[in-house]
Amino acid sequence: MMRDKTHAEFIERWASYVKSVPRKEWKSKLDSFTNAQFEKSLAFYERLKKTEKGRVVLKRLKEERVKAKEY
């Protein structure tokens, strides 16, 4: 189920782009986007570590991750 029409249209455009453009060209764009997402998430975790509430949240996330690996 798609979130909305605009999102579905974006997915269609991206799929068409990937099919019509050499991999080397679109991969660099995707890499930039992916790297930016990782950088943002790491910065967010660093901000969480600075507060007591944030440390509690991180601990809970870590515990949940361990539980998920057990399955």
PQR file of N, CA, C, O and H, with PARSE charges and radii, in Angstrom:
ATOM      1  N   MET A   1       0.849  -1.177   0.000 -0.4000 1.5000
ATOM      2  CA  MET A   1       0.000   0.000   0.000 -0.0000 2.0000
ATOM      3  C   MET A   1       0.898   1.245   0.000  0.5500 1.7000
ATOM      4  O   MET A   1       1.761   1.398   0.865 -0.5500 1.4000
ATOM      5  N   MET A   2       0.689   2.104  -0.952 -0.4000 1.5000
ATOM      6  CA  MET A   2       1.478   3.336  -1.051 -0.0000 2.0000
ATOM      7  C   MET A   2       0.921   4.396  -0.110  0.5500 1.7000
ATOM      8  O   MET A   2      -0.272   4.419   0.192 -0.5500 1.4000
ATOM      9  H   MET A   2      -0.011   1.980  -1.655  0.4000 1.0000
ATOM     10  N   ARG A   3       1.804   5.266   0.342 -0.4000 1.5000
ATOM     11  CA  ARG A   3       1.392   6.320   1.269 -0.0000 2.0000
ATOM     12  C   ARG A   3       0.451   7.313   0.608  0.5500 1.7000
ATOM     13  O   ARG A   3      -0.565   7.696   1.186 -0.5500 1.4000
ATOM     14  H   ARG A   3       2.773   5.247   0.096  0.4000 1.0000
ATOM     15  N   ASP A   4       0.789   7.723  -0.591 -0.4000 1.5000
ATOM     16  CA  ASP A   4      -0.085   8.636  -1.313 -0.0000 2.0000
ATOM     17  C   ASP A   4       0.297   8.642  -2.785  0.5500 1.7000
ATOM     18  O   ASP A   4       1.292   8.038  -3.185 -0.5500 1.4000
ATOM     19  H   ASP A   4       1.615   7.412  -1.061  0.4000 1.0000
ATOM     20  N   LYS A   5      -0.500   9.326  -3.574 -0.4000 1.5000
ATOM     21  CA  LYS A   5      -0.295   9.344  -5.027 -0.0000 2.0000
ATOM     22  C   LYS A   5       1.063   9.933  -5.394  0.5500 1.7000
ATOM     23  O   LYS A   5       1.735   9.418  -6.289 -0.5500 1.4000
ATOM     24  H   LYS A   5      -1.308   9.817  -3.248  0.4000 1.0000
ATOM     25  N   THR A   6       1.471  10.989  -4.726 -0.4000 1.5000
ATOM     26  CA  THR A   6       2.747  11.633  -5.028 -0.0000 2.0000
ATOM     27  C   THR A   6       3.906  10.668  -4.800  0.5500 1.7000
ATOM     28  O   THR A   6       4.843  10.621  -5.597 -0.5500 1.4000
ATOM     29  H   THR A   6       0.925  11.407  -4.000  0.4000 1.0000
ATOM     30  N   HIS A   7       3.848   9.907  -3.726 -0.4000 1.5000
ATOM     31  CA  HIS A   7       4.906   8.939  -3.431 -0.0000 2.0000
ATOM     32  C   HIS A   7       4.942   7.856  -4.510  0.5500 1.7000
ATOM     33  O   HIS A   7       6.014   7.484  -4.987 -0.5500 1.4000
ATOM     34  H   HIS A   7       3.088   9.945  -3.078  0.4000 1.0000
ATOM     35  N   ALA A   8       3.783   7.361  -4.886 -0.4000 1.5000
ATOM     36  CA  ALA A   8       3.707   6.333  -5.925 -0.0000 2.0000
ATOM     37  C   ALA A   8       4.279   6.856  -7.240  0.5500 1.7000
ATOM     38  O   ALA A   8       4.986   6.134  -7.944 -0.5500 1.4000
ATOM     39  H   ALA A   8       2.913   7.663  -4.498  0.4000 1.0000
ATOM     40  N   GLU A   9       3.976   8.102  -7.568 -0.4000 1.5000
ATOM     41  CA  GLU A   9       4.504   8.697  -8.799 -0.0000 2.0000
ATOM     42  C   GLU A   9       6.021   8.826  -8.727  0.5500 1.7000
ATOM     43  O   GLU A   9       6.710   8.594  -9.720 -0.5500 1.4000
ATOM     44  H   GLU A   9       3.402   8.688  -6.996  0.4000 1.0000
ATOM     45  N   PHE A  10       6.543   9.193  -7.568 -0.4000 1.5000
ATOM     46  CA  PHE A  10       7.988   9.298  -7.409 -0.0000 2.0000
ATOM     47  C   PHE A  10       8.652   7.942  -7.627  0.5500 1.7000
ATOM     48  O   PHE A  10       9.673   7.856  -8.310 -0.5500 1.4000
ATOM     49  H   PHE A  10       5.983   9.382  -6.761  0.4000 1.0000
ATOM     50  N   ILE A  11       8.088   6.894  -7.060 -0.4000 1.5000
ATOM     51  CA  ILE A  11       8.642   5.548  -7.215 -0.0000 2.0000
ATOM     52  C   ILE A  11       8.660   5.157  -8.691  0.5500 1.7000
ATOM     53  O   ILE A  11       9.643   4.593  -9.173 -0.5500 1.4000
ATOM     54  H   ILE A  11       7.259   6.964  -6.505  0.4000 1.0000
ATOM     55  N   GLU A  12       7.591   5.451  -9.399 -0.4000 1.5000
ATOM     56  CA  GLU A  12       7.533   5.151 -10.837 -0.0000 2.0000
ATOM     57  C   GLU A  12       8.614   5.913 -11.598  0.5500 1.7000
ATOM     58  O   GLU A  12       9.289   5.340 -12.454 -0.5500 1.4000
ATOM     59  H   GLU A  12       6.792   5.908  -9.008  0.4000 1.0000
ATOM     60  N   ARG A  13       8.784   7.199 -11.292 -0.4000 1.5000
ATOM     61  CA  ARG A  13       9.809   8.008 -11.978 -0.0000 2.0000
ATOM     62  C   ARG A  13      11.204   7.482 -11.679  0.5500 1.7000
ATOM     63  O   ARG A  13      12.041   7.391 -12.577 -0.5500 1.4000
ATOM     64  H   ARG A  13       8.236   7.664 -10.597  0.4000 1.0000
ATOM     65  N   TRP A  14      11.458   7.134 -10.420 -0.4000 1.5000
ATOM     66  CA  TRP A  14      12.785   6.628 -10.052 -0.0000 2.0000
ATOM     67  C   TRP A  14      13.065   5.302 -10.764  0.5500 1.7000
ATOM     68  O   TRP A  14      14.173   5.095 -11.259 -0.5500 1.4000
ATOM     69  H   TRP A  14      10.778   7.207  -9.691  0.4000 1.0000
ATOM     70  N   ALA A  15      12.089   4.410 -10.822 -0.4000 1.5000
ATOM     71  CA  ALA A  15      12.261   3.126 -11.508 -0.0000 2.0000
ATOM     72  C   ALA A  15      12.559   3.348 -12.988  0.5500 1.7000
ATOM     73  O   ALA A  15      13.432   2.686 -13.550 -0.5500 1.4000
ATOM     74  H   ALA A  15      11.189   4.578 -10.420  0.4000 1.0000
ATOM     75  N   SER A  16      11.847   4.265 -13.614 -0.4000 1.5000
ATOM     76  CA  SER A  16      12.102   4.579 -15.026 -0.0000 2.0000
ATOM     77  C   SER A  16      13.504   5.141 -15.206  0.5500 1.7000
ATOM     78  O   SER A  16      14.205   4.788 -16.155 -0.5500 1.4000
ATOM     79  H   SER A  16      11.138   4.802 -13.157  0.4000 1.0000
ATOM     80  N   TYR A  17      13.909   6.013 -14.297 -0.4000 1.5000
ATOM     81  CA  TYR A  17      15.241   6.618 -14.356 -0.0000 2.0000
ATOM     82  C   TYR A  17      16.320   5.544 -14.245  0.5500 1.7000
ATOM     83  O   TYR A  17      17.273   5.529 -15.024 -0.5500 1.4000
ATOM     84  H   TYR A  17      13.340   6.300 -13.526  0.4000 1.0000
ATOM     85  N   VAL A  18      16.166   4.656 -13.283 -0.4000 1.5000
ATOM     86  CA  VAL A  18      17.154   3.598 -13.065 -0.0000 2.0000
ATOM     87  C   VAL A  18      17.254   2.685 -14.290  0.5500 1.7000
ATOM     88  O   VAL A  18      18.341   2.227 -14.642 -0.5500 1.4000
ATOM     89  H   VAL A  18      15.392   4.668 -12.650  0.4000 1.0000
ATOM     90  N   LYS A  19      16.130   2.428 -14.926 -0.4000 1.5000
ATOM     91  CA  LYS A  19      16.134   1.566 -16.108 -0.0000 2.0000
ATOM     92  C   LYS A  19      16.763   2.238 -17.323  0.5500 1.7000
ATOM     93  O   LYS A  19      17.310   1.558 -18.191 -0.5500 1.4000
ATOM     94  H   LYS A  19      15.247   2.800 -14.640  0.4000 1.0000
ATOM     95  N   SER A  20      16.690   3.562 -17.393 -0.4000 1.5000
ATOM     96  CA  SER A  20      17.114   4.261 -18.609 -0.0000 2.0000
ATOM     97  C   SER A  20      18.496   4.913 -18.528  0.5500 1.7000
ATOM     98  O   SER A  20      19.028   5.344 -19.551 -0.5500 1.4000
ATOM     99  H   SER A  20      16.245   4.114 -16.688  0.4000 1.0000
ATOM    100  N   VAL A  21      19.078   4.992 -17.343 -0.4000 1.5000
ATOM    101  CA  VAL A  21      20.356   5.680 -17.156 -0.0000 2.0000
ATOM    102  C   VAL A  21      21.404   4.655 -16.718  0.5500 1.7000
ATOM    103  O   VAL A  21      21.082   3.729 -15.974 -0.5500 1.4000
ATOM    104  H   VAL A  21      18.645   4.642 -16.513  0.4000 1.0000
ATOM    105  N   PRO A  22      22.648   4.806 -17.167 -0.5600 1.5000
ATOM    106  CA  PRO A  22      23.691   3.868 -16.741  0.2800 2.0000
ATOM    107  C   PRO A  22      23.810   3.802 -15.212  0.5500 1.7000
ATOM    108  O   PRO A  22      23.665   4.804 -14.512 -0.5500 1.4000
ATOM    109  N   ARG A  23      24.075   2.604 -14.728 -0.4000 1.5000
ATOM    110  CA  ARG A  23      24.146   2.362 -13.281 -0.0000 2.0000
ATOM    111  C   ARG A  23      25.118   3.307 -12.588  0.5500 1.7000
ATOM    112  O   ARG A  23      24.827   3.813 -11.504 -0.5500 1.4000
ATOM    113  H   ARG A  23      24.193   1.790 -15.297  0.4000 1.0000
ATOM    114  N   LYS A  24      26.255   3.545 -13.197 -0.4000 1.5000
ATOM    115  CA  LYS A  24      27.273   4.400 -12.581 -0.0000 2.0000
ATOM    116  C   LYS A  24      26.715   5.792 -12.263  0.5500 1.7000
ATOM    117  O   LYS A  24      27.071   6.393 -11.249 -0.5500 1.4000
ATOM    118  H   LYS A  24      26.492   3.134 -14.077  0.4000 1.0000
ATOM    119  N   GLU A  25      25.843   6.293 -13.130 -0.4000 1.5000
ATOM    120  CA  GLU A  25      25.280   7.638 -12.936 -0.0000 2.0000
ATOM    121  C   GLU A  25      24.270   7.678 -11.790  0.5500 1.7000
ATOM    122  O   GLU A  25      24.361   8.536 -10.912 -0.5500 1.4000
ATOM    123  H   GLU A  25      25.554   5.805 -13.953  0.4000 1.0000
ATOM    124  N   TRP A  26      23.301   6.745 -11.796 -0.4000 1.5000
ATOM    125  CA  TRP A  26      22.282   6.813 -10.744 -0.0000 2.0000
ATOM    126  C   TRP A  26      22.810   6.318  -9.408  0.5500 1.7000
ATOM    127  O   TRP A  26      22.331   6.746  -8.358 -0.5500 1.4000
ATOM    128  H   TRP A  26      23.228   6.048 -12.509  0.4000 1.0000
ATOM    129  N   LYS A  27      23.803   5.411  -9.434 -0.4000 1.5000
ATOM    130  CA  LYS A  27      24.342   4.881  -8.183 -0.0000 2.0000
ATOM    131  C   LYS A  27      25.007   5.978  -7.356  0.5500 1.7000
ATOM    132  O   LYS A  27      24.898   5.976  -6.130 -0.5500 1.4000
ATOM    133  H   LYS A  27      24.192   5.064 -10.287  0.4000 1.0000
ATOM    134  N   SER A  28      25.685   6.903  -8.002 -0.4000 1.5000
ATOM    135  CA  SER A  28      26.338   7.979  -7.245 -0.0000 2.0000
ATOM    136  C   SER A  28      25.307   8.866  -6.544  0.5500 1.7000
ATOM    137  O   SER A  28      25.540   9.338  -5.432 -0.5500 1.4000
ATOM    138  H   SER A  28      25.773   6.905  -8.998  0.4000 1.0000
ATOM    139  N   LYS A  29      24.171   9.087  -7.202 -0.4000 1.5000
ATOM    140  CA  LYS A  29      23.100   9.873  -6.571 -0.0000 2.0000
ATOM    141  C   LYS A  29      22.514   9.117  -5.381  0.5500 1.7000
ATOM    142  O   LYS A  29      22.259   9.696  -4.325 -0.5500 1.4000
ATOM    143  H   LYS A  29      23.982   8.704  -8.106  0.4000 1.0000
ATOM    144  N   LEU A  30      22.308   7.834  -5.567 -0.4000 1.5000
ATOM    145  CA  LEU A  30      21.749   7.023  -4.488 -0.0000 2.0000
ATOM    146  C   LEU A  30      22.731   6.925  -3.324  0.5500 1.7000
ATOM    147  O   LEU A  30      22.328   6.986  -2.162 -0.5500 1.4000
ATOM    148  H   LEU A  30      22.515   7.363  -6.424  0.4000 1.0000
ATOM    149  N   ASP A  31      24.019   6.774  -3.634 -0.4000 1.5000
ATOM    150  CA  ASP A  31      25.038   6.714  -2.581 -0.0000 2.0000
ATOM    151  C   ASP A  31      25.048   7.994  -1.746  0.5500 1.7000
ATOM    152  O   ASP A  31      25.139   7.940  -0.519 -0.5500 1.4000
ATOM    153  H   ASP A  31      24.346   6.725  -4.577  0.4000 1.0000
ATOM    154  N   SER A  32      24.955   9.130  -2.405 -0.4000 1.5000
ATOM    155  CA  SER A  32      24.940  10.406  -1.677 -0.0000 2.0000
ATOM    156  C   SER A  32      23.757  10.470  -0.722  0.5500 1.7000
ATOM    157  O   SER A  32      23.895  10.885   0.428 -0.5500 1.4000
ATOM    158  H   SER A  32      24.881   9.174  -3.402  0.4000 1.0000
ATOM    159  N   PHE A  33      22.604  10.059  -1.206 -0.4000 1.5000
ATOM    160  CA  PHE A  33      21.397  10.066  -0.385 -0.0000 2.0000
ATOM    161  C   PHE A  33      21.545   9.111   0.804  0.5500 1.7000
ATOM    162  O   PHE A  33      21.251   9.475   1.943 -0.5500 1.4000
ATOM    163  H   PHE A  33      22.492   9.722  -2.141  0.4000 1.0000
ATOM    164  N   THR A  34      22.001   7.894   0.529 -0.4000 1.5000
ATOM    165  CA  THR A  34      22.156   6.888   1.576 -0.0000 2.0000
ATOM    166  C   THR A  34      23.160   7.341   2.630  0.5500 1.7000
ATOM    167  O   THR A  34      22.911   7.204   3.828 -0.5500 1.4000
ATOM    168  H   THR A  34      22.240   7.599  -0.396  0.4000 1.0000
ATOM    169  N   ASN A  35      24.280   7.874   2.191 -0.4000 1.5000
ATOM    170  CA  ASN A  35      25.294   8.353   3.136 -0.0000 2.0000
ATOM    171  C   ASN A  35      24.747   9.476   4.013  0.5500 1.7000
ATOM    172  O   ASN A  35      25.032   9.530   5.209 -0.5500 1.4000
ATOM    173  H   ASN A  35      24.483   7.985   1.218  0.4000 1.0000
ATOM    174  N   ALA A  36      23.968  10.365   3.422 -0.4000 1.5000
ATOM    175  CA  ALA A  36      23.375  11.461   4.195 -0.0000 2.0000
ATOM    176  C   ALA A  36      22.418  10.920   5.257  0.5500 1.7000
ATOM    177  O   ALA A  36      22.351  11.452   6.365 -0.5500 1.4000
ATOM    178  H   ALA A  36      23.736  10.322   2.450  0.4000 1.0000
ATOM    179  N   GLN A  37      21.677   9.861   4.917 -0.4000 1.5000
ATOM    180  CA  GLN A  37      20.763   9.261   5.884 -0.0000 2.0000
ATOM    181  C   GLN A  37      21.528   8.675   7.071  0.5500 1.7000
ATOM    182  O   GLN A  37      21.120   8.845   8.220 -0.5500 1.4000
ATOM    183  H   GLN A  37      21.732   9.428   4.017  0.4000 1.0000
ATOM    184  N   PHE A  38      22.631   7.988   6.794 -0.4000 1.5000
ATOM    185  CA  PHE A  38      23.447   7.430   7.875 -0.0000 2.0000
ATOM    186  C   PHE A  38      24.036   8.536   8.744  0.5500 1.7000
ATOM    187  O   PHE A  38      24.036   8.431   9.971 -0.5500 1.4000
ATOM    188  H   PHE A  38      22.963   7.850   5.861  0.4000 1.0000
ATOM    189  N   GLU A  39      24.532   9.586   8.116 -0.4000 1.5000
ATOM    190  CA  GLU A  39      25.109  10.702   8.873 -0.0000 2.0000
ATOM    191  C   GLU A  39      24.074  11.336   9.798  0.5500 1.7000
ATOM    192  O   GLU A  39      24.366  11.644  10.954 -0.5500 1.4000
ATOM    193  H   GLU A  39      24.532   9.672   7.120  0.4000 1.0000
ATOM    194  N   LYS A  40      22.860  11.528   9.277 -0.4000 1.5000
ATOM    195  CA  LYS A  40      21.789  12.112  10.096 -0.0000 2.0000
ATOM    196  C   LYS A  40      21.444  11.209  11.277  0.5500 1.7000
ATOM    197  O   LYS A  40      21.252  11.685  12.396 -0.5500 1.4000
ATOM    198  H   LYS A  40      22.623  11.278   8.339  0.4000 1.0000
ATOM    199  N   SER A  41      21.367   9.899  11.021 -0.4000 1.5000
ATOM    200  CA  SER A  41      21.004   8.995  12.115 -0.0000 2.0000
ATOM    201  C   SER A  41      22.101   8.953  13.176  0.5500 1.7000
ATOM    202  O   SER A  41      21.804   8.930  14.370 -0.5500 1.4000
ATOM    203  H   SER A  41      21.523   9.512  10.112  0.4000 1.0000
ATOM    204  N   LEU A  42      23.359   8.941  12.756 -0.4000 1.5000
ATOM    205  CA  LEU A  42      24.455   8.944  13.730 -0.0000 2.0000
ATOM    206  C   LEU A  42      24.451  10.225  14.565  0.5500 1.7000
ATOM    207  O   LEU A  42      24.678  10.184  15.774 -0.5500 1.4000
ATOM    208  H   LEU A  42      23.601   8.959  11.786  0.4000 1.0000
ATOM    209  N   ALA A  43      24.193  11.355  13.919 -0.4000 1.5000
ATOM    210  CA  ALA A  43      24.127  12.626  14.654 -0.0000 2.0000
ATOM    211  C   ALA A  43      22.967  12.602  15.654  0.5500 1.7000
ATOM    212  O   ALA A  43      23.088  13.118  16.765 -0.5500 1.4000
ATOM    213  H   ALA A  43      24.009  11.389  12.937  0.4000 1.0000
ATOM    214  N   PHE A  44      21.853  12.006  15.257 -0.4000 1.5000
ATOM    215  CA  PHE A  44      20.698  11.895  16.148 -0.0000 2.0000
ATOM    216  C   PHE A  44      21.044  11.054  17.378  0.5500 1.7000
ATOM    217  O   PHE A  44      20.717  11.431  18.504 -0.5500 1.4000
ATOM    218  H   PHE A  44      21.754  11.587  14.354  0.4000 1.0000
ATOM    219  N   TYR A  45      21.706   9.914  17.162 -0.4000 1.5000
ATOM    220  CA  TYR A  45      22.103   9.069  18.291 -0.0000 2.0000
ATOM    221  C   TYR A  45      23.066   9.803  19.218  0.5500 1.7000
ATOM    222  O   TYR A  45      22.981   9.661  20.438 -0.5500 1.4000
ATOM    223  H   TYR A  45      21.972   9.608  16.248  0.4000 1.0000
ATOM    224  N   GLU A  46      23.967  10.575  18.656 -0.4000 1.5000
ATOM    225  CA  GLU A  46      24.903  11.351  19.482 -0.0000 2.0000
ATOM    226  C   GLU A  46      24.154  12.372  20.342  0.5500 1.7000
ATOM    227  O   GLU A  46      24.502  12.582  21.504 -0.5500 1.4000
ATOM    228  H   GLU A  46      24.036  10.690  17.666  0.4000 1.0000
ATOM    229  N   ARG A  47      23.125  13.006  19.769 -0.4000 1.5000
ATOM    230  CA  ARG A  47      22.323  13.957  20.553 -0.0000 2.0000
ATOM    231  C   ARG A  47      21.567  13.234  21.663  0.5500 1.7000
ATOM    232  O   ARG A  47      21.443  13.752  22.773 -0.5500 1.4000
ATOM    233  H   ARG A  47      22.843  12.836  18.825  0.4000 1.0000
ATOM    234  N   LEU A  48      21.063  12.037  21.363 -0.4000 1.5000
ATOM    235  CA  LEU A  48      20.349  11.269  22.387 -0.0000 2.0000
ATOM    236  C   LEU A  48      21.257  10.932  23.563  0.5500 1.7000
ATOM    237  O   LEU A  48      20.825  10.968  24.715 -0.5500 1.4000
ATOM    238  H   LEU A  48      21.164  11.616  20.461  0.4000 1.0000
ATOM    239  N   LYS A  49      22.504  10.607  23.279 -0.4000 1.5000
ATOM    240  CA  LYS A  49      23.449  10.227  24.343 -0.0000 2.0000
ATOM    241  C   LYS A  49      23.682  11.345  25.351  0.5500 1.7000
ATOM    242  O   LYS A  49      24.139  11.085  26.464 -0.5500 1.4000
ATOM    243  H   LYS A  49      22.856  10.577  22.343  0.4000 1.0000
ATOM    244  N   LYS A  50      23.379  12.567  24.982 -0.4000 1.5000
ATOM    245  CA  LYS A  50      23.669  13.717  25.838 -0.0000 2.0000
ATOM    246  C   LYS A  50      22.639  13.935  26.944  0.5500 1.7000
ATOM    247  O   LYS A  50      22.868  14.734  27.852 -0.5500 1.4000
ATOM    248  H   LYS A  50      23.008  12.777  24.077  0.4000 1.0000
ATOM    249  N   THR A  51      21.510  13.235  26.877 -0.4000 1.5000
ATOM    250  CA  THR A  51      20.484  13.416  27.904 -0.0000 2.0000
ATOM    251  C   THR A  51      20.174  12.081  28.581  0.5500 1.7000
ATOM    252  O   THR A  51      20.352  11.016  27.991 -0.5500 1.4000
ATOM    253  H   THR A  51      21.323  12.586  26.139  0.4000 1.0000
ATOM    254  N   GLU A  52      19.718  12.157  29.802 -0.4000 1.5000
ATOM    255  CA  GLU A  52      19.357  10.939  30.536 -0.0000 2.0000
ATOM    256  C   GLU A  52      18.234  10.198  29.820  0.5500 1.7000
ATOM    257  O   GLU A  52      18.299   8.983  29.635 -0.5500 1.4000
ATOM    258  H   GLU A  52      19.574  13.023  30.281  0.4000 1.0000
ATOM    259  N   LYS A  53      17.210  10.934  29.423 -0.4000 1.5000
ATOM    260  CA  LYS A  53      16.085  10.309  28.723 -0.0000 2.0000
ATOM    261  C   LYS A  53      16.559   9.660  27.421  0.5500 1.7000
ATOM    262  O   LYS A  53      16.117   8.568  27.066 -0.5500 1.4000
ATOM    263  H   LYS A  53      17.157  11.921  29.574  0.4000 1.0000
ATOM    264  N   GLY A  54      17.449  10.334  26.727 -0.4000 1.5000
ATOM    265  CA  GLY A  54      17.987   9.787  25.484 -0.0000 2.0000
ATOM    266  C   GLY A  54      18.753   8.496  25.712  0.5500 1.7000
ATOM    267  O   GLY A  54      18.631   7.551  24.932 -0.5500 1.4000
ATOM    268  H   GLY A  54      17.808  11.221  27.016  0.4000 1.0000
ATOM    269  N   ARG A  55      19.536   8.452  26.772 -0.4000 1.5000
ATOM    270  CA  ARG A  55      20.287   7.234  27.095 -0.0000 2.0000
ATOM    271  C   ARG A  55      19.342   6.075  27.423  0.5500 1.7000
ATOM    272  O   ARG A  55      19.619   4.925  27.081 -0.5500 1.4000
ATOM    273  H   ARG A  55      19.634   9.219  27.405  0.4000 1.0000
ATOM    274  N   VAL A  56      18.232   6.382  28.083 -0.4000 1.5000
ATOM    275  CA  VAL A  56      17.235   5.352  28.387 -0.0000 2.0000
ATOM    276  C   VAL A  56      16.639   4.813  27.084  0.5500 1.7000
ATOM    277  O   VAL A  56      16.477   3.604  26.920 -0.5500 1.4000
ATOM    278  H   VAL A  56      18.007   7.316  28.361  0.4000 1.0000
ATOM    279  N   VAL A  57      16.324   5.703  26.180 -0.4000 1.5000
ATOM    280  CA  VAL A  57      15.757   5.296  24.889 -0.0000 2.0000
ATOM    281  C   VAL A  57      16.755   4.422  24.129  0.5500 1.7000
ATOM    282  O   VAL A  57      16.381   3.379  23.592 -0.5500 1.4000
ATOM    283  H   VAL A  57      16.456   6.686  26.313  0.4000 1.0000
ATOM    284  N   LEU A  58      18.009   4.838  24.080 -0.4000 1.5000
ATOM    285  CA  LEU A  58      19.030   4.055  23.378 -0.0000 2.0000
ATOM    286  C   LEU A  58      19.206   2.671  23.995  0.5500 1.7000
ATOM    287  O   LEU A  58      19.373   1.683  23.279 -0.5500 1.4000
ATOM    288  H   LEU A  58      18.313   5.685  24.516  0.4000 1.0000
ATOM    289  N   LYS A  59      19.167   2.602  25.311 -0.4000 1.5000
ATOM    290  CA  LYS A  59      19.282   1.309  25.990 -0.0000 2.0000
ATOM    291  C   LYS A  59      18.125   0.399  25.596  0.5500 1.7000
ATOM    292  O   LYS A  59      18.320  -0.783  25.311 -0.5500 1.4000
ATOM    293  H   LYS A  59      19.031   3.404  25.893  0.4000 1.0000
ATOM    294  N   ARG A  60      16.921   0.961  25.584 -0.4000 1.5000
ATOM    295  CA  ARG A  60      15.744   0.175  25.210 -0.0000 2.0000
ATOM    296  C   ARG A  60      15.838  -0.301  23.760  0.5500 1.7000
ATOM    297  O   ARG A  60      15.495  -1.444  23.457 -0.5500 1.4000
ATOM    298  H   ARG A  60      16.763   1.921  25.816  0.4000 1.0000
ATOM    299  N   LEU A  61      16.300   0.572  22.867 -0.4000 1.5000
ATOM    300  CA  LEU A  61      16.465   0.184  21.466 -0.0000 2.0000
ATOM    301  C   LEU A  61      17.469  -0.957  21.322  0.5500 1.7000
ATOM    302  O   LEU A  61      17.253  -1.897  20.557 -0.5500 1.4000
ATOM    303  H   LEU A  61      16.579   1.501  23.113  0.4000 1.0000
ATOM    304  N   LYS A  62      18.561  -0.861  22.065 -0.4000 1.5000
ATOM    305  CA  LYS A  62      19.586  -1.908  22.018 -0.0000 2.0000
ATOM    306  C   LYS A  62      19.015  -3.236  22.507  0.5500 1.7000
ATOM    307  O   LYS A  62      19.279  -4.282  21.914 -0.5500 1.4000
ATOM    308  H   LYS A  62      18.736  -0.098  22.687  0.4000 1.0000
ATOM    309  N   GLU A  63      18.240  -3.198  23.579 -0.4000 1.5000
ATOM    310  CA  GLU A  63      17.621  -4.418  24.105 -0.0000 2.0000
ATOM    311  C   GLU A  63      16.651  -5.018  23.092  0.5500 1.7000
ATOM    312  O   GLU A  63      16.605  -6.236  22.922 -0.5500 1.4000
ATOM    313  H   GLU A  63      18.026  -2.348  24.061  0.4000 1.0000
ATOM    314  N   GLU A  64      15.885  -4.175  22.426 -0.4000 1.5000
ATOM    315  CA  GLU A  64      14.944  -4.658  21.416 -0.0000 2.0000
ATOM    316  C   GLU A  64      15.682  -5.278  20.233  0.5500 1.7000
ATOM    317  O   GLU A  64      15.236  -6.279  19.671 -0.5500 1.4000
ATOM    318  H   GLU A  64      15.923  -3.186  22.564  0.4000 1.0000
ATOM    319  N   ARG A  65      16.800  -4.684  19.861 -0.4000 1.5000
ATOM    320  CA  ARG A  65      17.598  -5.211  18.755 -0.0000 2.0000
ATOM    321  C   ARG A  65      18.124  -6.602  19.099  0.5500 1.7000
ATOM    322  O   ARG A  65      18.133  -7.492  18.249 -0.5500 1.4000
ATOM    323  H   ARG A  65      17.162  -3.871  20.317  0.4000 1.0000
ATOM    324  N   VAL A  66      18.561  -6.789  20.340 -0.4000 1.5000
ATOM    325  CA  VAL A  66      19.059  -8.096  20.781 -0.0000 2.0000
ATOM    326  C   VAL A  66      17.932  -9.122  20.725  0.5500 1.7000
ATOM    327  O   VAL A  66      18.138 -10.250  20.278 -0.5500 1.4000
ATOM    328  H   VAL A  66      18.553  -6.066  21.031  0.4000 1.0000
ATOM    329  N   LYS A  67      16.745  -8.734  21.176 -0.4000 1.5000
ATOM    330  CA  LYS A  67      15.598  -9.647  21.130 -0.0000 2.0000
ATOM    331  C   LYS A  67      15.285 -10.043  19.696  0.5500 1.7000
ATOM    332  O   LYS A  67      14.994 -11.208  19.423 -0.5500 1.4000
ATOM    333  H   LYS A  67      16.577  -7.817  21.540  0.4000 1.0000
ATOM    334  N   ALA A  68      15.342  -9.091  18.783 -0.4000 1.5000
ATOM    335  CA  ALA A  68      15.028  -9.365  17.382 -0.0000 2.0000
ATOM    336  C   ALA A  68      16.035 -10.338  16.775  0.5500 1.7000
ATOM    337  O   ALA A  68      15.667 -11.176  15.951 -0.5500 1.4000
ATOM    338  H   ALA A  68      15.578  -8.144  19.005  0.4000 1.0000
ATOM    339  N   LYS A  69      17.294 -10.234  17.172 -0.4000 1.5000
ATOM    340  CA  LYS A  69      18.323 -11.136  16.644 -0.0000 2.0000
ATOM    341  C   LYS A  69      18.115 -12.569  17.123  0.5500 1.7000
ATOM    342  O   LYS A  69      18.552 -13.515  16.468 -0.5500 1.4000
ATOM    343  H   LYS A  69      17.593  -9.553  17.840  0.4000 1.0000
ATOM    344  N   GLU A  70      17.455 -12.727  18.253 -0.4000 1.5000
ATOM    345  CA  GLU A  70      17.238 -14.062  18.809 -0.0000 2.0000
ATOM    346  C   GLU A  70      16.228 -14.860  17.994  0.5500 1.7000
ATOM    347  O   GLU A  70      16.202 -16.088  18.077 -0.5500 1.4000
ATOM    348  H   GLU A  70      17.100 -11.958  18.785  0.4000 1.0000
ATOM    349  N   TYR A  71      15.400 -14.183  17.212 -0.4000 1.5000
ATOM    350  CA  TYR A  71      14.368 -14.880  16.439 -0.0000 2.0000
ATOM    351  C   TYR A  71      14.875 -15.380  15.162  0.5500 1.7000
ATOM    352  O   TYR A  71      14.126 -15.989  14.397 -0.5500 1.4000
ATOM    353  H   TYR A  71      15.422 -13.185  17.145  0.4000 1.0000
TER
END
